[in-house]
Amino acid sequence: MKSLIVLISTFFITTISFCQQSDPAAKKVLDAVSAKFKTFKSVQATFTLRNEDSKGTLLGSKKGTASLKGSRYRVSVAGTGQEIFCDGANIWTYDKSANEVTITKPDPSTNTITMQKLFSNFYDKDFLYKLNGDKIVNKKAVQEIEMTPVDKTKPFHKVYLLIDKQSKTIYSTRILDKTGNVMVYTVNTMNGSVNLPDNLFVFDKNKYPGVEVIDLR
């Protein structure tokens, strides 16, 4: 479960540098997605996470919600009892079953696909990418982009993005890890015009009576 939370948590928009070996057509599509996302002051989204084996057999599916504002985010996945808060400087991971919260610092060097990258800066110098073409998925016109990490020590070897041609937003992300499992992240709804208060992204222990705090900062 921790890997799911990490997957959809730390999205930081950074300076973008492109790999010269990547496909210019794919770069054009990704530039449009990044530009669209940067027009959003804050974002609320609902999503579905599907875990599949190498043959496409469904191993599990969960729904979740995400709120983002700059470097801040808050993510919860139904049925896990866990929720993540980040105010940009600290990360609180709350475990409802144990009534326990762990506090850590954001780690920009993490080897995972992170949320900010999925929405905005997922095509930096760490990836080669190419446009595979257009297709129709659930009656949506989408463009598929294939991404390959330059760093072969990463825990995944391929990422496939489906971009909604009309809205210029990510429809889904398919991540193939080296164990043979596949994680599919599908955006169900996205609201880029919502106003979110800063305190939404801070864990308030007063709202969780008796919570045990583990500070690892």
N, C-alpha and C positions, 0 to 999 in steps of 0.2 A: 504494500500500500504506500510505503514511503516513496517508492520510485514513481508512482502516479502523481503524488503531490509535488515532488521535485520537478516532474515533467511539465507541470502547468503553473509553475510559480514565478521564478525570478526573471522578469522581462525588463531589460535595461536598454534604452535607446542610446547607441553610441555612434561615434564617427564611423562611417561606412567606407571600407576600401575594397575594391573589387579585384577578383582574380582574373588576369588577362586571358586565361584559357577557357573561361566560361562563355556561354552562348549569349551574344548581344541581344537576341530576341527574347531570351528569358530575362535578362537584365531589365529590358524595357517594361516587361510585365511586372516584375518585382518592384521596380521604381514606382510604378503607378500605385501598387498596393501600399508601399511605404508612405508615399505622399498622402494617400487617402487616410491612412491611420493617424498620421501626424496632424490632421485637421481636427481630430477628436480631442477635446479637452479632458474628458473622462469617458470610460467605456464600461458598460455592463453587458455581460454575455452569458448565455446558457450553452452548454455543450454536452456531448455524449462521448464517453471513452469506451472503446471496444478493444478487448484483448483477444488476439487470434493466434493459432499456431501456424506453422509454415504452410499448412494445407488450406488455410482459410477457415478452419473450424473455430467457431466462437467459444472462447474460454470464459468470458465474462463481459458484462456491460454495465456501466454506471453513468448516471447523469450528474452534472455539477453546475455550479455558477461561478463566475469570475467578475470581479470589479477591478478596474485599473485606472490609475490617475498618475501620470508621469512615472516615477520610479516606485510608486506605491501600488500594492495589489492586495486583494483578499480573495481566497479561493476555498471552496468547499465542494466535496464530492459526496453525494447521497449514499448512505449505507456504510460509510467508513468510520463515522464518529470523529473525523478529523477536520480541522479547519486551519488555514494558514493566513496570518496577517503579516503585512510588511509595510512599514512607513518609510522605506527607502534606506534607513540606517540599521534597523533591527528586524529580525524575523521571529515571529511567535508561532510555534506549531502546537495547536491544542488537541489533546487526545481526550475525548469525552468519556470513554470507558474507564480511564484511569483518573479522570479529573486532574490532568497534568498538562502543564505548558512548558515547552522547551524554548529557550531564547538563544538565538545564534546571530551571527553577522552574515550579510549577503556575501557570497563567494563568486565573483565574476569569472573565476577560472574554472568553474564547474564544467564537467565533461558532458552534461546532459543537454538535450534540446529544451530550451526554456521558454516561458510564455511570451516575454517581450519579443524573443526571436520569432516565435510563431506568428505574432501579429505584425511585427515591424522590421526588425533587423536580423533576418534569418539568412541573409545571403552575403555575409561578410567574407573576409579573406580566408576563413576556415573551410569554405565550401567551393566545389566546382558545381555548376548547375547548367541545365539545358532544358529547352522547351520541347516537350514530347508531342505537343499538338492539342487540338480541341476535341472535346467530347461532350456528350449529354449525360448528366447524372441527376436522377430524380427530377427530370424536366428542366434542369438548369444547364445553361451553356457554360462550360468551365474550360480552363486551360490547365494542362498538367505540366508541372515542372519537376524534374528529377534532380535531386541534390546528392552529392557524394562528399563526405568529409575528407579533407586533405590529411588530417591527423588520423592515422590508422589505429591509434590506441583508443579511440572513442568507442563507447559500448554499442554503437549502431553503425551500420554500413551504408544504408540508403534512407533517404527521406523523399516522399512524394507529396507535393502540394497540389491541391486542386483550387484554382482561383476562379471565383465568380466573375465572369466577364462583364456583367452589367454593373455590379456594385463595386468592383475592384477590391474585394475583400477575400480573405481566405475562407473557403468552404470546408475543406478538410485537410488534415495532415496525416500521412501514413508513415510510420517509423518502423524500419526493419532492424531489429537488434541482432547481435551476433550469436544469441542463443537459439535463434530460429523463430522467436516470437515476434508478433506484429502488434503495434499499438496504433489504433486509428482514433484520431481526435477530430470530431465533427462539430462545427459551430452551428447551433440551432437558431439562435437569435443573437443580434448584436445591436445595442443602442449607443450611438456615439454622441448623443446630445444631452445626456443625463448630467445633472450636477451632483457630485459626490463630496460630502464633507471629509476633511482630513482625518477626523477621529474615527471614521469607518475602518481605517487601516491600522488602528492601534488596538492591541489586546488590553481590555480593561478588566483586571482581575477582580474588581469589585462586583462584576456581574457574574462571577463564577465562585460562589462561596466555597471555601475550603480547598481551592485549587492549589496543587503543589507546583511550585515554580523551580525549574531547573535552568540556571543561567550558565550557558556555555560560552559567553562572549569573552 
